Amino acid sequence: MRIVVAPDKFKGSLEAPDVAAALEAGIRSVDPAAEVLRLPVADGGEGTLEAALGAGFAPWPVTVTGPVGQPVEAEFALRDRTAVVEMALASGLAALPVDEHGEPVLDAGGATSRGTGELVRAALDAGAARVVLGIGGSACTDGGAGLLQALGARLLDAAGEELGRGGAALARLDRVDLTRIDPRLDSTEFVLAADVDHPLLGERGAAAVFGPQKGAGPEQVRALDAALTVFRDRLADALGETALHAAEAPGAGAAGGVGYAALAVLGARRRPGVEVVLEFVGLAGQLAGADLVVTGEGSLDEQSLGGKTPLGVLDTARTAGVPAVAVCGRTTLEPRVLREAGFLRTYALTELEPDPRTCMREAARLLESVGARLARDLPGLLGAAQPPLTDPAPGAVTPDPGGRA
């Protein structure tokens, strides 16, 4: 029996490699002879670097500028001449300093993407000719201004002085000088791994949609949107209409507007994050001879069916003719909906432990139990060409509006 275990992280509980390890342990507790291949994946945001390292990329540690200017230990991954850069490690909410309660100290107007640009520069120094930029979980709303500054761009005020960090400072931007930008960018392929399709500005823009997650109130959201408009206009002075068109492109508003800088200046090509990750981890090739694929994430909901990791894995498995089951912390979806989407069965931790806090705290133990149950169910699962939509077996999911695991 060959089983490919390809989950995303269970946010707030376990990283994807730990989810895969717990499921494998449970499967082997019932079937020690099972061939289990762990292939942790991600959707292009947080966890993308872990997926790359699990696929054989080498880690390259780098000390970079954190979101509010403090040094942060981060890394990128390199294989051959392809680098994977995860923005969250350098410029994400998790890279912010914390208060006495352990909560991140948000700075929506002052946080910068500079550290992400420093990771890109380090990847170029290491010989990368292709850079996959995984964005998500960012702490900044600076339109990628910091990223560009790290790569040699100069953002100047009316007095010719370099602007400080953060999106709020862009309100004083008078001129963008790209004459000193790293010349290696012209010969480097950039892939923007992003599922977000928001533009840079307006009601669906970076500030309006994502600013509140980073601590911006209504007035600051309006001020940041205005500052990003200035940034777009000054960048258009330097680049022409390319900068104006890029601001409207799907994904420009991703990661506080870092998507915009990547599209307008780096010439990045936007692709769905999970598609990019599944490609570099080689999921399609690993499915040869597999009897089953196990995927999942912390919360399986409508958003999951809109193109997140579980659906990406499911689609790849379906193409290969391999049945797939899903594992999650909780789900808001009916079993019928999940069956119709293509999952043979779905297992939720809340079936074993209704308390969401316990689910999150003891996710590893519960996942081992799910893995064992899955192994016991496997003969029946694989023997049923068309499993019924009703009367799910013990351990199969039922709707649970409880907390996220």
Disulfide bonds with the S-S distance in Angstrom:
none
